[in-house]
Amino acid sequence: MKHYLPILSAFVILFSSCSKEDDLFEDIITEVPTLCVKRTVDYSSEWNVNTKISEYNYNGTQLLDWTYTRISDNSTTVSTYTNTYTGNNITSMLVSEPSGTTLYDFEYDNLDRVTKQFKDDTLEFTYTYTGYIVEKHDTSGTLIEEHTYDSGYNLILIKRKLATDSSWTSIYENTHDNKNMPFKNVDSWYPLSVYRYVSPNNTTSITNILPVGNNMSMDISYGINDFPTYIETTYSDGRSKSETLEYNN
């Protein structure tokens, strides 16, 4: 029995060492969250475009850049969007299109919300925040848009007008599901969009309250972790578009 004790001890030490190394590697490896890497939108014949394709490139959860391809009957154009970050906020974005390049810069408040947007070094818009309401102003400080979010930061109401208008000329109301929006895990998602917050859920309908007119409804199919993989959007005027979404995992 004494001859087997050293061998047994060696196996115990070996497996104990491997177990500790495995634990170490488990600590180092971090799970990559679900991120949308490609979005393809196909349009019905009523539109003046056939397909739009967006392909996204990340560093962790930061959207570094993406390409946007627009395909119509007579042409195909490609644009690129390149972001520069300060911390987790996109502070500038270079947009390269066939017609030329445009540089956008953004300023944030201490809650990481966009307060100013500049286009080629010229102030374009300012934003103010009161509770769940966001106001958008032009360069003279005139109110031109008002966005209302729910307590989960889904955008539920949009009001718009020109600076010369005395009241709102368009009002849209949105509804949402309780699933994951494709870009939910992205830091500082696309500050040029209408969204001032990264809405966590998917829009399922858009109703034109003012003027009464064309409405939209979305039929959504979901995949792993309740992220959408296919969205069919129909308009009350008969148009439609279908969106296919691909992810990193």
Backbone torsions as a table, in degrees:
resi	resn	phi	psi	omega
1	MET	NA	-32.9	-177.9
2	LYS	-64.6	-28.0	-178.5
3	HIS	-69.9	-24.1	-176.0
4	TYR	-89.5	-17.8	-176.2
5	LEU	-62.4	-44.5	178.7
6	PRO	-61.8	-38.2	-179.6
7	ILE	-66.6	-45.1	178.4
8	LEU	-59.8	-42.3	179.5
9	SER	-62.6	-38.8	-179.7
10	ALA	-63.7	-42.5	178.1
11	PHE	-63.6	-39.8	179.0
12	VAL	-62.1	-44.7	179.8
13	ILE	-64.8	-42.7	-178.5
14	LEU	-61.2	-50.7	-178.1
15	PHE	-69.2	-31.7	176.5
16	SER	-65.4	-41.1	179.1
17	SER	-65.3	-43.7	179.4
18	CYS	-62.7	-38.9	-180.0
19	SER	-62.8	-41.6	179.5
20	LYS	-66.4	-38.6	178.3
21	GLU	-66.0	-39.7	177.7
22	ASP	-61.5	-42.3	178.3
23	ASP	-61.5	-38.0	179.9
24	LEU	-63.6	-45.9	179.5
25	PHE	-65.0	-35.6	178.0
26	GLU	-64.0	-33.7	178.5
27	ASP	-70.2	-33.4	-175.9
28	ILE	-75.9	-41.3	-176.3
29	ILE	-72.1	125.0	176.9
30	THR	-113.7	141.3	-178.5
31	GLU	-72.9	130.7	177.9
32	VAL	-83.1	124.9	-179.4
33	PRO	-69.3	163.2	-179.9
34	THR	-68.6	126.8	-179.2
35	LEU	-133.4	137.3	176.7
36	CYS	-75.6	124.6	-178.2
37	VAL	-108.0	-16.5	178.9
38	LYS	-154.2	139.7	178.8
39	ARG	-134.8	122.4	-179.5
40	THR	-119.0	122.5	-178.7
41	VAL	-116.8	121.0	177.2
42	ASP	-106.8	136.5	-172.9
43	TYR	-111.7	149.1	175.8
44	SER	-71.3	170.2	-170.8
45	SER	-65.6	-17.0	-178.7
46	GLU	-71.4	-17.4	-177.0
47	TRP	-84.9	164.0	176.5
48	ASN	-96.7	17.0	176.1
49	VAL	-139.7	146.8	-179.8
50	ASN	-93.7	-48.8	-174.3
51	THR	-147.3	143.3	170.7
52	LYS	-124.8	131.5	-178.2
53	ILE	-125.4	126.6	175.7
54	SER	-118.7	129.7	179.0
55	GLU	-123.3	127.7	-167.9
56	TYR	-112.1	140.9	-179.6
57	ASN	-123.0	130.0	-173.2
58	TYR	-121.3	158.2	163.4
59	ASN	-122.6	102.2	-170.6
60	GLY	66.2	-121.2	177.5
61	THR	-105.8	12.1	176.4
62	GLN	-94.6	128.0	177.8
63	LEU	-79.9	105.9	-176.1
64	LEU	-77.4	-48.5	-177.9
65	ASP	-163.4	165.9	173.9
66	TRP	-156.3	157.3	176.1
67	THR	-108.2	143.5	-178.6
68	TYR	-125.1	114.9	-178.2
69	THR	-110.6	127.3	-179.7
70	ARG	-115.6	120.9	-175.8
71	ILE	-116.0	122.7	174.8
72	SER	-125.0	-177.1	-177.6
73	ASP	-61.1	-35.8	-171.5
74	ASN	-110.0	-5.2	-175.6
75	SER	-159.9	159.9	172.0
76	THR	-133.4	124.4	179.8
77	THR	-121.4	148.7	-179.7
78	VAL	-127.2	129.0	175.8
79	SER	-121.2	153.2	177.4
80	THR	-126.3	145.4	179.3
81	TYR	-123.3	123.4	-177.8
82	THR	-123.5	124.3	-176.2
83	ASN	-100.0	147.0	169.6
84	THR	-118.3	130.6	-176.1
85	TYR	-106.0	148.2	162.5
86	THR	-123.2	109.8	-169.7
87	GLY	66.3	-126.7	178.4
88	ASN	-102.6	11.2	-178.3
89	ASN	-106.9	137.6	173.0
90	ILE	-77.1	112.4	-178.0
91	THR	-100.0	-14.4	172.1
92	SER	-154.6	154.4	-179.3
93	MET	-143.0	124.6	177.1
94	LEU	-100.2	120.1	-179.8
95	VAL	-107.0	117.9	179.7
96	SER	-110.1	115.4	-179.1
97	GLU	-121.5	165.8	177.7
98	PRO	-55.4	-29.0	-178.5
99	SER	-83.6	-10.6	-179.2
100	GLY	144.1	-170.6	-178.6
101	THR	-116.5	149.0	177.2
102	THR	-133.4	135.4	178.0
103	LEU	-108.6	124.3	175.6
104	TYR	-109.4	139.6	175.1
105	ASP	-124.6	150.4	-175.6
106	PHE	-134.8	139.3	173.1
107	GLU	-112.0	148.7	-175.5
108	TYR	-125.3	157.9	172.5
109	ASP	-91.2	-174.6	-176.0
110	ASN	-74.5	-1.9	175.0
111	LEU	-106.8	16.8	177.4
112	ASP	63.2	36.2	177.2
113	ARG	-109.9	137.9	-179.5
114	VAL	-65.1	127.9	177.8
115	THR	-112.7	-26.1	179.7
116	LYS	-141.6	142.0	175.5
117	GLN	-124.6	127.4	179.9
118	PHE	-114.2	142.8	175.9
119	LYS	-121.8	115.3	-176.4
120	ASP	49.9	50.1	175.4
121	ASP	70.6	8.5	178.2
122	THR	-113.3	130.3	179.5
123	LEU	-58.7	130.6	-178.5
124	GLU	-111.2	-47.8	-179.6
125	PHE	-144.7	157.1	169.6
126	THR	-127.4	154.6	-178.5
127	TYR	-129.5	140.1	174.3
128	THR	-126.3	152.8	-172.3
129	TYR	-127.5	128.3	175.4
130	THR	-136.6	105.3	-175.4
131	GLY	60.6	-124.6	-179.7
132	TYR	-97.8	14.0	-179.3
133	ILE	-109.3	132.7	177.5
134	VAL	-117.7	129.6	176.9
135	GLU	-108.1	138.0	177.8
136	LYS	-111.9	130.5	-176.7
137	HIS	-122.2	150.1	174.4
138	ASP	-81.6	-173.1	-173.4
139	THR	-67.2	-20.6	178.4
140	SER	-90.9	-1.2	179.5
141	GLY	90.7	6.9	-179.5
142	THR	-79.7	133.6	179.2
143	LEU	-68.8	126.2	180.0
144	ILE	-124.8	-16.4	177.1
145	GLU	-148.4	152.5	173.2
146	GLU	-139.0	126.2	-178.8
147	HIS	-115.2	134.5	177.2
148	THR	-115.9	131.2	178.9
149	TYR	-111.6	153.9	173.6
150	ASP	-85.7	-177.2	-175.7
151	SER	-67.2	-16.5	175.9
152	GLY	-95.0	5.6	179.8
153	TYR	69.4	30.8	165.9
154	ASN	-86.8	137.6	179.4
155	LEU	-76.5	115.3	-173.7
156	ILE	-111.1	-17.9	-177.6
157	LEU	-150.1	133.2	177.8
158	ILE	-127.4	129.3	175.4
159	LYS	-120.8	138.7	-177.4
160	ARG	-139.3	152.3	172.8
161	LYS	-163.5	165.7	172.1
162	LEU	-81.6	160.9	179.4
163	ALA	-61.0	-27.9	-178.0
164	THR	-85.2	-9.5	-179.2
165	ASP	-82.5	144.1	-179.6
166	SER	-88.1	-15.3	179.7
167	SER	-146.3	171.9	-178.3
168	TRP	-65.3	137.4	179.3
169	THR	-107.8	-15.5	174.8
170	SER	-144.9	137.5	179.4
171	ILE	-137.1	128.3	179.6
172	TYR	-121.8	140.4	177.7
173	GLU	-119.3	131.8	-177.2
174	ASN	-112.7	145.9	168.7
175	THR	-118.2	160.8	-174.2
176	HIS	-137.6	160.4	171.3
177	ASP	-90.9	-168.9	176.9
178	ASN	-116.1	25.2	179.7
179	LYS	-102.3	-178.8	-175.1
180	ASN	-86.4	127.2	172.5
181	MET	-67.7	144.0	-174.5
182	PRO	-52.4	-32.2	-175.1
183	PHE	-110.7	26.0	-177.6
184	LYS	-58.2	-34.7	-174.6
185	ASN	-92.7	5.6	-176.2
186	VAL	-88.6	135.7	175.6
187	ASP	-74.6	132.9	170.5
188	SER	51.9	57.4	-174.8
189	TRP	-65.5	118.7	164.6
190	TYR	36.4	78.8	-177.2
191	PRO	-65.7	-8.2	174.5
192	LEU	-79.7	-12.7	-178.1
193	SER	-74.7	172.4	179.2
194	VAL	-70.0	-21.6	-174.2
195	TYR	-78.9	125.6	173.4
196	ARG	-91.3	-17.3	172.4
197	TYR	-123.4	152.3	174.2
198	VAL	-77.8	95.4	-179.3
199	SER	-59.9	128.7	-173.7
200	PRO	-75.8	-21.7	-173.3
201	ASN	-115.7	171.2	-175.8
202	ASN	-92.8	141.4	174.8
203	THR	-72.7	130.5	-179.7
204	THR	-109.2	-17.5	175.5
205	SER	-161.0	150.8	173.8
206	ILE	-130.9	122.8	-178.0
207	THR	-113.2	126.6	175.9
208	ASN	-81.4	105.9	178.3
209	ILE	-82.1	-38.8	179.5
210	LEU	-145.3	123.3	-12.5
211	PRO	-70.9	154.8	177.4
212	VAL	-64.8	124.8	-174.2
213	GLY	-170.3	-133.5	-170.3
214	ASN	-73.9	122.8	178.7
215	ASN	-107.9	163.9	-178.1
216	MET	-129.4	142.8	172.7
217	SER	-133.7	143.2	-175.3
218	MET	-117.5	126.4	173.4
219	ASP	-103.4	114.8	-168.1
220	ILE	-114.2	133.4	171.3
221	SER	-106.1	140.4	-173.8
222	TYR	-116.4	154.0	177.8
223	GLY	-119.1	-142.2	-177.9
224	ILE	-62.5	138.3	178.4
225	ASN	60.1	24.5	175.6
226	ASP	62.9	31.8	171.1
227	PHE	-93.0	141.4	-178.2
228	PRO	-70.4	139.5	176.2
229	THR	-111.3	-20.8	-179.3
230	TYR	-152.4	133.1	179.7
231	ILE	-130.7	119.9	175.6
232	GLU	-103.8	116.3	-178.9
233	THR	-107.2	126.4	177.1
234	THR	-117.0	143.5	179.4
235	TYR	-108.2	149.7	-178.9
236	SER	-67.5	-14.9	177.5
237	ASP	-89.5	3.3	175.8
238	GLY	103.8	-14.3	178.3
239	ARG	-72.5	164.5	176.2
240	SER	-156.0	163.1	172.4
241	LYS	-151.9	150.7	179.7
242	SER	-124.2	138.9	-174.4
243	GLU	-123.8	124.3	176.9
244	THR	-109.0	129.1	-176.1
245	LEU	-118.4	135.0	178.6
246	GLU	-119.8	149.6	-173.2
247	TYR	-128.3	166.8	-179.1
248	ASN	-75.4	-21.2	177.3
249	ASN	-153.5	NA	NA
